[in-house]
Amino acid sequence: MTVLAVLFVVVLTGAAIGVLALRVRGAAHALSVQVNRTSGDYQASSAALRERVRRSGAGA
C-alpha cells in the first residue's frame, strides 16, 4: 500500500512539474515575441533615421 501511495505522489508531482514547465515555456515565448517586436521597431526606426541623414547630406 505504501508503494502505491509513493507512486501516486510521484505521478502527481510529475504532472505538477509538467504543468509549471508548460506555463514557464509559454511565458518565455510571450516575452521573446515582445522582445523581438521591440527590437524590430528599434531597428526600423534606426534604419529610417540613417536614411534621413543620408538624404539630407548630413555628416558629409
N, C-alpha and C positions, 0 to 999 in steps of 0.2 A: 504494500500500500504506500509506503514511504517513497519507493522508487517512482511510482505513478505520480505522486504529488510533486516530486522534484522535476520529473519530465514535464508536467503541466506548467510549472513555474518557468522552466527553461523555454518552453514554446511561447508562453505569454510574453516573456522578456524579449525574446527574439522578434516577436510581432511588434512590440512597442518600439524597439530599436529600429526596425524597418520603417515604421510609420514616421518616426522622427527623422530618419535619413531622407525619406522622400520629401518631407517638409523643408529640410535644410537645402536639399538639391533644388527644389522649386524656388526658394528664396534666393539662392545663389544665381539661378538662371535669371530671375527678375532683375537682380542687381546688375548682372552682366549686360542685359539688354539696355538698362538705363545708362550704364557707363558708356556703352558703345554709341548710343544715341547722343549723349552729351559730347563725347569726344568727336563724333562725326560733325555735329553742329559747330564745334570749335574749329575743326579742320576746314569746314566750308567757309566760315567767316574769315579765317586766316587767308585762305586762297582768294577770297573776294577782296580783302584788303591789299594783298600783294598785287592783284590785277589792277586795282585802282591806282596804286602807287606807280606801277609800271606805265599805265596810260597817261598819268599826269606828268611823267618825266622826272619826278622827284628822285633824288638820290643819284642823279647823273652828273 
